[in-house]
Amino acid sequence: MKSPIRLIILVLCVSFVSYVGACTDTHSDAADTGNPLTADVAFDTHANDEALDLLLDASPTDIASKAAIFDSPTDAAALDKGVAVAFKWHTGATADSQNPGTIRHKFQPIWQFGVPAAYAHGPTLNGKAYFLVVSSTADAKVLRVFTTATTFTPNSEQWTKITKASGTLTAIITTAVYDNDKLASDGGPFSGKPITFTIKP
C-alpha cells in the first residue's frame, strides 16, 4: 500500500512544480511582449497598455471642447519642492454619465496604480482616458501617466524625478474615448493645451 501512495504523492509534487513553472513562464512572457516604448508609463487599475498603444498610434486633433484643460497647477506656476502637486484637469463634460468607464469600475481599488506597462493588462476600457505627460528639455519622459481619473498626484519616487528635472517643465494631456478597448467613433485622441511650471530652488 505504501508504494501507490508514494507514487500519488510524487505525481502531485511533479504537477505542482510544473504548474508553478508554467505560471512563472506566463509572467515572463507578459513582460517580454510589453511595449518597451511605454515601459515607464504608470497606469491606474481602470486603464491598460493596449488602449494606450492605440492612442499613441493615432494622430491627436485639436478640438478645445473635447480636450483636457488643467485646473492645477496653473500655467507658469512655481511649485514647492517639498509638496507633490496634484495634477487636476477637466474637459467639456466631466460627469460620470459621460464616462461609462468610470462608472463600471467605480468601486475597484487603486492600489495597482503605477505598475509598469508590461504588467498593466487591466479590465476592458470604456469611456474617457487621459495620457498625462510631463517633460523637460532634457527628458521627454519625466512622468507619463495613463488614467481614467481627472486627477493624479505623483508618489514620492515620481515627484523626486520631477523636482530633479532642470529648467522649465511642460505638462500636456491627451484625451481619448474608448469603446471596449477600441477608440470610439469620434473618440479622438484630442490634444490639450500644454502648461509650463518650474520647481522652486
C-alpha contacts under 8 A as a table, 3 or more apart, distances in Angstrom:
res1	aa1	res2	aa2	distance
1	M	4	P	5.89
1	M	5	I	6.65
2	K	5	I	5.28
2	K	6	R	6.16
3	S	6	R	5.16
3	S	7	L	6.17
4	P	7	L	4.94
4	P	8	I	6.15
5	I	8	I	5.09
5	I	9	I	6.22
6	R	9	I	5.05
6	R	10	L	6.08
7	L	10	L	5.03
7	L	11	V	6.17
8	I	11	V	5.13
8	I	12	L	6.19
9	I	12	L	5.09
9	I	13	C	6.17
10	L	13	C	5.13
10	L	14	V	6.22
11	V	14	V	5.18
11	V	15	S	6.10
12	L	15	S	5.07
12	L	16	F	6.13
13	C	16	F	5.08
13	C	17	V	6.24
14	V	17	V	5.19
14	V	18	S	6.14
15	S	18	S	5.09
15	S	19	Y	6.09
16	F	19	Y	5.03
16	F	20	V	6.23
17	V	20	V	5.16
17	V	21	G	6.12
18	S	21	G	5.04
18	S	22	A	6.09
19	Y	22	A	5.08
19	Y	23	C	6.24
20	V	23	C	5.10
20	V	24	T	6.19
21	G	24	T	5.05
21	G	25	D	6.14
22	A	25	D	5.08
22	A	26	T	6.19
23	C	26	T	5.15
23	C	27	H	6.34
24	T	27	H	5.19
24	T	28	S	6.32
25	D	28	S	5.06
25	D	29	D	6.10
26	T	29	D	5.04
26	T	30	A	6.27
27	H	30	A	5.18
27	H	31	A	6.58
28	S	31	A	5.13
28	S	32	D	6.23
29	D	32	D	4.94
29	D	33	T	6.11
30	A	33	T	5.35
30	A	34	G	6.27
30	A	118	A	6.04
30	A	119	Y	6.68
31	A	34	G	5.32
31	A	118	A	4.75
31	A	119	Y	6.64
32	D	118	A	7.52
33	T	118	A	7.17
34	G	39	A	7.42
34	G	117	A	6.42
34	G	118	A	4.27
34	G	119	Y	7.73
35	N	38	T	5.64
35	N	39	A	6.47
35	N	117	A	7.20
35	N	118	A	6.92
36	P	39	A	4.97
37	L	40	D	7.80
38	T	41	V	5.42
38	T	49	D	7.90
38	T	117	A	6.06
39	A	116	P	5.73
39	A	117	A	5.06
39	A	118	A	6.63
40	D	116	P	6.34
40	D	117	A	7.08
40	D	141	K	7.80
40	D	143	L	8.00
40	D	144	R	7.05
41	V	114	G	7.53
41	V	116	P	6.28
41	V	117	A	6.13
41	V	143	L	7.46
41	V	144	R	5.00
41	V	145	V	5.42
41	V	146	F	6.95
42	A	113	F	6.54
42	A	114	G	4.10
42	A	115	V	5.84
42	A	116	P	6.12
42	A	117	A	7.15
42	A	144	R	6.38
42	A	145	V	4.73
42	A	146	F	6.24
43	F	46	H	7.89
43	F	47	A	6.04
43	F	48	N	6.82
43	F	49	D	7.95
43	F	112	Q	7.77
43	F	113	F	5.42
43	F	114	G	5.29
43	F	115	V	6.20
43	F	116	P	7.36
43	F	117	A	7.30
43	F	120	A	6.72
43	F	145	V	6.00
43	F	146	F	5.05
43	F	147	T	5.93
44	D	47	A	5.65
44	D	110	I	6.58
44	D	112	Q	6.31
44	D	113	F	4.28
44	D	114	G	6.64
44	D	146	F	6.90
44	D	147	T	5.36
44	D	148	T	7.38
45	T	48	N	7.74
45	T	108	Q	7.49
45	T	109	P	7.37
45	T	110	I	5.99
45	T	111	W	7.81
45	T	112	Q	5.72
45	T	113	F	6.15
45	T	120	A	7.98
45	T	122	G	6.39
45	T	123	P	7.75
46	H	101	G	7.50
46	H	102	T	7.79
46	H	105	H	6.57
46	H	122	G	6.55
46	H	123	P	6.40
46	H	124	T	7.90
46	H	125	L	6.67
46	H	147	T	6.98
46	H	148	T	6.30
47	A	51	A	7.35
47	A	120	A	7.83
47	A	122	G	6.19
47	A	123	P	7.25
47	A	124	T	7.93
47	A	125	L	6.17
47	A	129	A	7.38
47	A	146	F	6.62
47	A	147	T	5.74
47	A	148	T	6.47
48	N	51	A	5.69
48	N	52	L	6.65
48	N	117	A	7.72
48	N	120	A	5.53
48	N	121	H	5.13
48	N	122	G	5.04
48	N	123	P	7.28
48	N	124	T	7.92
48	N	125	L	7.33
48	N	146	F	7.98
49	D	52	L	4.93
49	D	53	D	6.16
49	D	117	A	5.72
49	D	118	A	7.72
49	D	120	A	6.08
49	D	121	H	6.26
50	E	53	D	5.14
50	E	54	L	6.65
50	E	121	H	7.48
50	E	181	D	7.44
51	A	54	L	5.28
51	A	55	L	6.56
51	A	125	L	7.35
51	A	178	Y	7.92
51	A	181	D	5.55
51	A	182	K	6.73
51	A	183	L	7.83
52	L	55	L	5.00
52	L	56	L	6.21
52	L	131	F	7.96
52	L	146	F	7.21
53	D	56	L	5.14
53	D	57	D	6.12
54	L	57	D	5.13
54	L	58	A	6.38
54	L	182	K	7.50
54	L	183	L	7.19
55	L	58	A	5.39
55	L	59	S	7.99
55	L	176	A	6.99
55	L	183	L	7.68
55	L	189	P	6.25
56	L	59	S	7.60
58	A	189	P	7.00
59	S	189	P	7.02
60	P	174	T	7.49
60	P	188	G	6.36
60	P	189	P	4.67
60	P	190	F	4.88
60	P	191	S	5.51
61	T	188	G	6.82
61	T	189	P	6.46
61	T	190	F	4.86
61	T	191	S	5.86
62	D	67	A	7.28
62	D	190	F	5.72
62	D	191	S	5.39
62	D	192	G	7.08
63	I	66	K	5.62
63	I	67	A	6.09
63	I	190	F	6.40
63	I	191	S	7.50
64	A	67	A	5.15
64	A	68	A	7.96
64	A	192	G	7.32
65	S	91	T	6.93
65	S	92	G	5.21
66	K	91	T	5.98
66	K	92	G	5.82
66	K	93	A	8.00
66	K	175	T	7.70
66	K	190	F	6.57
67	A	91	T	5.74
67	A	92	G	7.44
67	A	174	T	7.15
67	A	175	T	6.10
67	A	190	F	5.36
67	A	191	S	5.86
67	A	192	G	4.83
67	A	193	K	7.85
68	A	89	W	6.14
68	A	90	H	5.40
68	A	91	T	4.65
68	A	92	G	7.88
68	A	173	I	6.21
68	A	174	T	7.06
68	A	175	T	6.46
68	A	191	S	7.56
68	A	192	G	5.11
68	A	193	K	7.56
69	I	89	W	5.27
69	I	90	H	5.39
69	I	91	T	6.08
69	I	192	G	6.36
69	I	193	K	6.75
70	F	73	P	6.90
70	F	74	T	7.05
70	F	87	F	7.52
70	F	88	K	5.95
70	F	89	W	4.24
70	F	90	H	6.68
70	F	195	I	7.76
71	D	74	T	6.49
71	D	87	F	7.63
71	D	88	K	5.29
71	D	89	W	4.91
71	D	90	H	7.14
72	S	85	V	7.91
72	S	86	A	6.74
72	S	87	F	5.30
72	S	88	K	4.96
72	S	89	W	6.81
73	P	77	A	6.53
73	P	85	V	7.12
73	P	86	A	7.41
73	P	87	F	6.21
73	P	88	K	7.34
73	P	197	F	7.78
74	T	77	A	5.54
74	T	195	I	7.34
74	T	197	F	7.88
75	D	195	I	4.86
75	D	196	T	5.44
75	D	197	F	6.37
76	A	195	I	6.94
76	A	196	T	5.11
76	A	197	F	4.70
76	A	198	T	7.18
77	A	196	T	7.26
77	A	197	F	4.86
77	A	198	T	6.42
78	A	197	F	5.87
78	A	198	T	4.85
78	A	199	I	5.51
78	A	200	K	5.83
79	L	85	V	7.48
79	L	197	F	7.22
79	L	198	T	6.14
79	L	199	I	4.83
79	L	200	K	5.73
80	D	83	V	5.74
80	D	84	A	7.80
80	D	199	I	6.15
80	D	200	K	5.54
81	K	84	A	7.20
81	K	163	T	6.11
81	K	199	I	5.94
81	K	200	K	6.14
81	K	201	P	7.40
84	A	153	T	6.74
84	A	154	P	6.42
84	A	155	N	7.73
84	A	156	S	7.77
84	A	159	W	5.98
85	V	153	T	6.22
85	V	154	P	7.35
86	A	151	T	6.69
86	A	152	F	5.68
86	A	153	T	4.36
86	A	154	P	7.27
87	F	151	T	5.44
87	F	152	F	5.13
87	F	153	T	6.06
88	K	150	T	5.83
88	K	151	T	4.30
88	K	152	F	6.57
89	W	150	T	5.49
89	W	151	T	6.44
90	H	93	A	7.68
90	H	94	T	6.29
90	H	150	T	6.38
91	T	94	T	5.94
93	A	98	Q	6.45
94	T	98	Q	6.52
94	T	99	N	7.57
95	A	98	Q	5.54
95	A	99	N	7.02
96	D	99	N	5.00
96	D	100	P	6.57
96	D	102	T	6.43
96	D	103	I	6.27
97	S	100	P	6.24
97	S	103	I	7.82
98	Q	127	G	7.21
98	Q	128	K	7.92
99	N	102	T	5.56
99	N	103	I	6.92
99	N	126	N	7.45
99	N	127	G	4.43
99	N	128	K	5.53
100	P	103	I	5.06
100	P	104	R	6.09
100	P	126	N	6.00
100	P	127	G	5.02
100	P	128	K	7.92
101	G	104	R	5.18
101	G	105	H	6.31
101	G	125	L	6.07
101	G	126	N	4.29
101	G	127	G	4.56
101	G	128	K	6.90
101	G	148	T	7.45
102	T	105	H	5.53
102	T	106	K	5.50
102	T	127	G	7.12
102	T	148	T	6.71
102	T	149	A	7.64
103	I	106	K	4.99
105	H	108	Q	5.47
109	P	112	Q	7.58
110	I	113	F	5.80
112	Q	115	V	6.14
115	V	119	Y	6.53
115	V	120	A	6.16
116	P	119	Y	5.69
116	P	120	A	6.16
117	A	120	A	4.89
117	A	121	H	7.68
118	A	121	H	7.51
124	T	180	N	5.65
124	T	181	D	5.65
125	L	178	Y	6.27
125	L	179	D	6.87
125	L	180	N	5.56
125	L	181	D	4.82
126	N	177	V	7.27
126	N	178	Y	4.83
126	N	179	D	4.86
126	N	180	N	5.42
126	N	181	D	6.46
127	G	177	V	5.10
127	G	178	Y	5.01
127	G	179	D	6.58
128	K	148	T	6.07
128	K	175	T	6.95
128	K	176	A	5.69
128	K	177	V	4.35
128	K	178	Y	6.30
129	A	146	F	7.02
129	A	147	T	5.58
129	A	148	T	4.31
129	A	149	A	7.34
129	A	175	T	5.91
129	A	176	A	5.51
129	A	177	V	6.29
129	A	178	Y	7.58
130	Y	145	V	7.86
130	Y	146	F	5.65
130	Y	147	T	5.33
130	Y	148	T	5.99
130	Y	149	A	7.52
130	Y	150	T	7.72
130	Y	173	I	6.35
130	Y	174	T	5.72
130	Y	175	T	4.69
130	Y	176	A	6.55
131	F	144	R	7.08
131	F	145	V	5.63
131	F	146	F	4.54
131	F	147	T	6.62
131	F	173	I	5.38
131	F	174	T	5.08
131	F	175	T	6.46
132	L	143	L	7.78
132	L	144	R	5.58
132	L	145	V	5.03
132	L	146	F	6.41
132	L	171	A	7.10
132	L	172	I	5.91
132	L	173	I	4.51
132	L	174	T	6.70
133	V	141	K	7.03
133	V	142	V	7.65
133	V	143	L	5.72
133	V	144	R	4.51
133	V	145	V	6.56
133	V	171	A	5.59
133	V	172	I	5.49
133	V	173	I	6.37
134	V	140	A	7.34
134	V	141	K	6.59
134	V	142	V	5.54
134	V	143	L	4.95
134	V	144	R	6.38
134	V	169	L	6.74
134	V	170	T	5.55
134	V	171	A	4.39
134	V	172	I	6.72
135	S	138	A	7.96
135	S	139	D	5.78
135	S	140	A	4.52
135	S	141	K	5.55
135	S	142	V	5.09
135	S	143	L	6.87
135	S	169	L	5.62
135	S	170	T	5.28
135	S	171	A	6.52
136	S	139	D	5.07
136	S	140	A	5.98
136	S	141	K	7.98
136	S	142	V	6.95
136	S	165	A	6.77
136	S	166	S	7.18
136	S	167	G	7.10
136	S	168	T	6.46
136	S	169	L	4.71
136	S	170	T	6.27
137	T	140	A	7.12
137	T	167	G	7.61
137	T	168	T	7.74
137	T	169	L	7.56
138	A	166	S	7.87
139	D	142	V	5.86
139	D	165	A	7.99
141	K	144	R	6.23
142	V	161	K	6.67
142	V	162	I	6.25
142	V	165	A	7.48
143	L	158	Q	6.90
143	L	161	K	7.97
143	L	162	I	7.32
147	T	150	T	7.82
149	A	152	F	7.46
154	P	157	E	7.70
154	P	158	Q	5.33
154	P	159	W	5.39
155	N	158	Q	5.31
155	N	159	W	5.99
156	S	159	W	5.13
156	S	160	T	6.02
157	E	160	T	5.20
157	E	161	K	6.44
158	Q	161	K	5.22
158	Q	162	I	6.41
159	W	162	I	4.98
159	W	163	T	6.15
160	T	163	T	5.13
160	T	164	K	6.11
161	K	164	K	5.20
161	K	165	A	6.38
162	I	165	A	5.33
163	T	166	S	7.87
163	T	199	I	6.14
165	A	169	L	7.71
166	S	169	L	7.88
167	G	198	T	6.74
168	T	196	T	6.55
168	T	197	F	5.85
168	T	198	T	5.03
168	T	199	I	7.98
169	L	196	T	5.47
169	L	197	F	5.37
169	L	198	T	6.03
170	T	194	P	6.60
170	T	195	I	5.69
170	T	196	T	4.37
170	T	197	F	6.49
171	A	194	P	5.54
171	A	195	I	5.39
171	A	196	T	6.19
172	I	191	S	7.85
172	I	192	G	6.23
172	I	193	K	6.48
172	I	194	P	4.42
172	I	195	I	6.59
173	I	191	S	6.48
173	I	192	G	5.38
173	I	193	K	7.61
173	I	194	P	7.33
174	T	189	P	6.41
174	T	190	F	5.55
174	T	191	S	4.59
174	T	192	G	5.80
175	T	188	G	7.03
175	T	189	P	5.38
175	T	190	F	5.06
175	T	191	S	6.48
175	T	192	G	7.49
176	A	183	L	7.05
176	A	187	G	5.56
176	A	188	G	5.07
176	A	189	P	4.34
176	A	190	F	6.30
177	V	183	L	5.97
177	V	184	A	5.68
177	V	187	G	4.47
177	V	188	G	6.55
177	V	189	P	7.32
178	Y	181	D	5.70
178	Y	182	K	5.31
178	Y	183	L	4.53
178	Y	184	A	4.85
178	Y	187	G	6.69
179	D	182	K	5.20
179	D	183	L	6.10
179	D	184	A	5.09
183	L	187	G	5.79
183	L	188	G	7.24
184	A	187	G	4.59
184	A	188	G	7.70
185	S	188	G	7.96
